[in-house]
């Protein structure tokens, strides 16, 4: 058994979603397996190749969420939802360390 490190309980979702990053805006299909107000567990084709930060678009009408990858265990990826106010700081931090993983922030509503 693994120790529980989550700050918030997750609920099962099994929901289609998509991921975008970079300038192309191409949507990568994914599946949300569980979700909380702090983050989610998902699967996506080539999940190991996803950048450190990306935008998650859920099909339930929830606003797009900026995500940071916390862990990767094939086939799943664990992500933390980033509050918009923290997103710009993280964007600069990632750009300095890994410029090939540029992220474009979703518009605030």
C-alpha positions as CSV (number, residue, x, y, z in Angstrom):
1,X,0.0,0.0,0.0
2,X,1.1,3.5,-0.7
3,X,0.8,6.3,1.8
4,X,-1.8,8.9,1.1
5,X,-0.3,12.3,0.4
6,X,-3.3,14.1,-1.2
7,X,-4.6,17.3,0.4
8,X,-8.1,16.6,-0.9
9,X,-10.1,13.5,-1.5
10,X,-10.5,12.5,-5.1
11,X,-13.7,11.3,-6.6
12,X,-13.9,8.9,-9.5
13,X,-14.6,10.6,-12.8
14,X,-14.0,8.4,-15.9
15,X,-14.6,11.4,-18.1
16,X,-13.3,12.4,-21.5
17,X,-11.1,15.5,-21.6
18,X,-8.4,17.1,-23.7
19,X,-5.0,18.7,-23.2
20,X,-3.4,21.7,-25.0
21,X,0.0,23.2,-24.8
22,X,2.3,25.3,-27.0
23,X,1.3,27.5,-29.8
24,X,-0.5,25.0,-32.0
25,X,-3.6,24.6,-29.7
26,X,-3.9,21.0,-30.9
27,X,-6.1,19.1,-28.5
28,X,-4.7,15.8,-27.2
29,X,-7.5,13.5,-26.1
30,X,-7.2,12.1,-22.5
31,X,-9.4,10.4,-19.8
32,X,-9.8,11.8,-16.3
33,X,-9.9,8.8,-13.9
34,X,-10.4,10.8,-10.7
35,X,-10.4,14.4,-9.7
36,X,-10.5,16.8,-6.7
37,X,-10.4,20.5,-6.3
38,X,-6.6,20.3,-6.1
39,X,-5.7,18.0,-9.0
40,X,-6.5,14.9,-11.0
41,X,-5.2,11.5,-12.3
42,X,-5.5,11.1,-16.1
43,X,-4.3,9.0,-19.0
44,X,-3.3,10.2,-22.4
45,X,-1.6,8.7,-25.4
46,X,2.2,9.3,-24.9
47,X,1.5,10.6,-21.4
48,X,5.2,10.3,-20.7
49,X,5.9,13.0,-23.3
50,X,3.5,15.6,-21.9
51,X,5.2,18.8,-20.9
52,X,5.6,19.8,-17.2
53,X,2.6,22.2,-17.5
54,X,-0.4,22.1,-19.8
55,X,-4.0,23.2,-20.0
56,X,-6.7,20.6,-19.2
57,X,-10.1,21.0,-20.9
58,X,-12.9,19.0,-19.3
59,X,-16.1,18.1,-21.1
60,X,-18.4,18.8,-18.1
61,X,-18.4,22.5,-18.6
62,X,-15.7,23.2,-16.0
63,X,-13.4,26.1,-17.0
64,X,-10.0,25.0,-18.5
65,X,-7.4,24.4,-15.7
66,X,-3.7,25.0,-15.9
67,X,-2.0,21.8,-14.6
68,X,1.5,20.9,-13.4
69,X,2.6,17.2,-13.6
70,X,3.4,15.9,-10.1
71,X,4.0,12.2,-11.0
72,X,4.1,9.8,-13.9
73,X,3.4,6.1,-13.6
74,X,2.5,4.4,-16.9
75,X,-0.2,4.7,-18.0
76,X,-1.3,7.4,-15.5
77,X,-0.2,11.0,-14.9
78,X,-1.0,12.9,-11.7
79,X,-1.5,16.6,-12.0
80,X,-1.9,19.5,-9.6
81,X,-4.3,22.4,-10.6
82,X,-2.4,25.7,-10.6
83,X,-4.3,28.8,-9.4
84,X,-4.2,31.4,-12.1
85,X,-2.4,33.9,-9.8
86,X,0.5,31.4,-9.5
87,X,0.6,30.4,-13.2
88,X,2.7,33.3,-14.4
89,X,5.4,32.7,-11.8
90,X,5.5,29.0,-12.8
91,X,5.5,29.8,-16.5
92,X,8.6,31.9,-16.1
93,X,10.3,29.2,-13.9
94,X,9.7,26.5,-16.4
95,X,10.7,28.7,-19.4
96,X,14.1,29.4,-17.7
97,X,14.8,25.7,-17.0
98,X,13.1,23.9,-19.9
99,X,12.3,26.4,-22.7
100,X,11.1,23.6,-25.0
101,X,8.1,23.1,-22.6
102,X,6.6,26.5,-23.1
103,X,3.1,26.8,-21.7
104,X,0.4,29.2,-22.7
105,X,-2.0,30.2,-20.0
106,X,-5.8,29.9,-20.4
107,X,-7.7,33.1,-20.4
108,X,-9.2,34.1,-17.1
109,X,-13.0,34.4,-17.2
